[in-house]
Amino acid sequence: MMKRIAVIFFAAMFALTALAQEGTVIAKRNVLFDGYNFWVRTPQGYNPHGPRQPLVIFLHGASLCGHDLNRVKRYGPLDAITKGVDIPAVIVAPQNPGGSWKPKKLDDILEWTKAHYNIDSTRVYVLGMSLGGYGTMDFAGTYPHKIAAAMALCGGCTLRDQSGLGKLPLWIMHGTADRAVSVAKSKIVVSYLQAARATEHLRYDWLAGASHGALARIFYLDKTYEWLMSHTLDDPSREVNREISITQTDMNNAYRMLSQKKREPVIE
C-alpha cells in the first residue's frame, strides 16, 4: 500500500514539474476586432512586475489554418515545450483562418501583447514555416524596426518592396527537395537582397535533400531559440549571429534529443 502511494505521489510530482516547465498557456479569442485568435504562453517564473521577457511569435503553415485554435499546438514552439525544449520567453502563436498572413493583423497582436504582458520590446522575434515562412518575411519586412530577428523556413515573400528584410537579422532556410514550396521562392528573396546590396544582416541555407516537412524539426532545437535571442534592437549595428549553425545532423537528431519522448508532430 505504501509503495503504491509513493508511486502515485512521485507521478503527481513529475506531472506538476512538467507543467511548471511548460509555463502557462492561455487562449485569446476575439480580443482584437477583425484580428487573429492566438495562444499566449508565459514561461515558468513569469512576473508581470519583474524583468521584461523576450517575445517569440510563431506563424504556422497552411495545414493548421482554420478556427480550431488547438490545431496550432500540433507542431512548433508550443509543442516543443511540451516535449522538453526550454524556451525562456513569452510565446504568441496566432491562428490564421485562411489565406496569407496579414502583417497589420500580426502587428496588432504584437502591440496588444506588449500592452498586456511584461515584454521587452527590444527582443521580439518571429519565426514560421511554409505559409508561416511567407508570413514571417512579410511581417519582418513590413516592421523591421520592431523585430530583433526573424527565421523563415521553406517560405517566400509577397511584398513588392522587400528592402525591409535587409534591415534586420534574417535567417532563411529551405530544403532543396521541397515539393510543397519550391526552394526557388526563398532564392528569389535572397536574389532581391543581393541585387540591392542588402545582405549584411542575411543568412541563408539550402538544405540538401530536405523535404518540406523536415524543416519543422528546427522548432525542436535549442539552437533555434539561442540564435533568435542572441539579437536585440539595442544593438545599433544589428549584427547577425553567424556563429550558431543548424546542420542536417542537428535536424536528424532533433526528435531523438527531446527530453520527453512522445510521438513526432504530424506535418502536412
N, C-alpha and C positions, 0 to 999 in steps of 0.2 A: 504493500500500500504506500509506504513512504517513498519507495523507488518510483512508483507511478506519479506521485505528487511532485517529486523532484523533476521528473521528465517534463511534466506539464509546466512547471514553473520556469525551467530553462527555455522551453519552447516559446512561452509568452514573452520572456525577456528578450529572446532573439528577435521576435516579431516587433517588439517595441523599439529595439535598437535599429532594425532595418527601417522602420517608419521614420525614426529620428534622422537617419542618414538621408532619407528621401526628402525631408522637409515637409512643407505644407503646400498642397496643390488645390487651387480654388478656381472654379469655373466662373467666368464673367460673361454673362449673356445680356444683350440689349442695353449695355451701359453707354453705347455710343450710337447716336442717330445714324441710321443707314451705314453702320460700321460692321466690322467682323466680330463674331464671338471669339473668345480666347481663354486659354488657361494662364494662370499666374502661379508660378511655383516660387516660394521663398525658401532659402536654404536653412539648414539647421542653425539655430542661434540667431536668426534674423531678429533685429531690434529696430523698430521704426524710429527710435531716437538714438541709435548707435551709429557706428561707422556706415557711411554710404556704400551701397552694394553695386557691383558691376551688373549690367543687364545683357542677357543673351536673348535675341529674338530669333525664333526658328520658323522657317517657312517650308511647309510640306509640299509634296508633289501632287499631281493630278488625281492619283488613286484615293487620296484622303479628302477630296473635296466633298461638300455636302452640308448637311445640317445636324449630323450626329457628332457632337464635339468629342466624344470618346474615341473616335477614329484617329484623332490627332496623336493619340498615345501609342499608336501601333509601331511607330519607329521614330527615331530622332532623340533629342536630349532627354525628354521626359521618360521615354522607355529606357534609355541608357542609365538613368539614375536608379530606376527600379532594379537594374541588373548590376549595380555596384559601382558605376562610374561616379566619381566625385566632381561635381561642377559647382564651385563656390561662387554662385551668382544667382540673382533673380532670373527666372526664365519665363518668357512670354511666348506662347505658342498659339497663334490665331488659326482659325479655320476659314478657308476660302470656300464659299458656297459653289463657286464655279466661275470659269473664265480666268483671265490673267489677274495677278496680284496688282492692286492699285496702290502706288506709293503714298498718295494722300491719306488713304484709309490706314495704312501702316503707320504713318506719321501721327495720325490721330491717336492710335493705340500707344505709341511711344510717349506722347505728351500726357495722355491720361495716366499712364503708369508712373511717370515722373511726378505727377501731381498727387498720386495716392500711395506711392511707396518711396522708401528711402533709397533713391537711386543716385549713383554717381554719374552725372551727365557727361563726364569726360571718358567714361568707359562703357559705351553702348556698342554692342556687336550684333551682327546679323549673319546668319548662315542658312542655306537651304539647298535642296537638290531638285533637279528636273524642273517642273513648273516653279518650285521654290528657288531654284537656281536663277531662273529668269527674274523672279520677284526680288531676290537678293540684289542682283545687279541694277534692276530698275529703281529699287528703293535707295541703295547706296549711291547710285549715280545722280539721283534727284536731291539727296540730302547728305552730301559728303561731309559737310561741316558738323553733322550730328552723329555720324557713325565713326567710331575709333578704328574699326577694322571689319572686313567682310570676307566671307568664304563662300564661293559659289560653285556648286557641284553639278556637273552634267546639265548645264542650262544654257543660257544665252542672254540677250538683252534686246528689249523692244524700243529703247529710247532712240530717237533720231539724233540727239546730241548726247554722245556718250563721254564727253570730256570730263564730266564729274567723276567718272571712275578712275581717272588719273590723279585724283586729289587725295586719295586715302589708301591705306594698305589694303590690297585686294589679292586674294589667292584664288585663282580659277583652277579647277581640276576636272578632267573629263577622261573617260575611258575610250580607247581607240576602237573597241568592239561594241560600242553603244549603238543599239539598233532602234532605240526609242527616240533619242535626241542625238543627232549626229555630232561628233566632236567638231565638225565644221562650224557649228553655231558658236561655240566658245572661241574658236580660232578667229572668227570674224571680229569679236571684241578685241582680242589681242592685236590683230592687224590694225584695227582702228587706232588703238592707243600707240602702237609703234609708228604709224604714219603721222600721228600728232606729236611724236616725241614726248610721250607722257607715260613712260614705263618705269619711272623712278620708284614708284610705290607698288609695282605689279610683280606678282609671282604667278607662274602657271606651270602645270604639269599635265602631260598627256600620258595616261597610264596604259601601257602596252597590254592589249588583250583584255582589258577590264570591261565588263558589261555594264549596262545601265544600273541595275540593282546593286552591283558590287560596291558602288561608292557610298551606299548607306552605311557601310562598315565604319566610315570615317567619323560618324557621330558617336561611335563607341570607343574612341581613342582618347586617352588623356591629352595626347599631344595637340589635338584639335583645339581644346579649350585653353591649353597653355599658350598656343600660338595667338589665339584671339586676344587673350587677356594680357599679353605682353605689350599691347599697344594702348596708347592713351592720347586723347586730344590735347593733353598738356605738353606733349612733345611737339615743339614748333616745326621740326623737320618732318614729322610724321613718317619716320623711317620704318620701312617694312622689315619684319624679322625674317631673315634668310637662314638662320641657324637651325631652326626646328624643321625637320624633314618628315614627310609621311611617305613611306615606301610601300611597294607591293607586299613585302613581308609583313609590315605593320598591319595592312589590311587583311592579309590571310590569317593573321593571328588574333584579329580584333575580338571575335566572339570567344575564342579559347581563353583569353586573358580576363574575361569578366569574372568578378569575384563571386557572383551568384549565378549558378548555371541554370538557365532557363532556355526555352525554345528561342531560336533565332527569329527576328522580326520578319514578317512577310512583306516583301516589296513588290508592288505591281507597277 
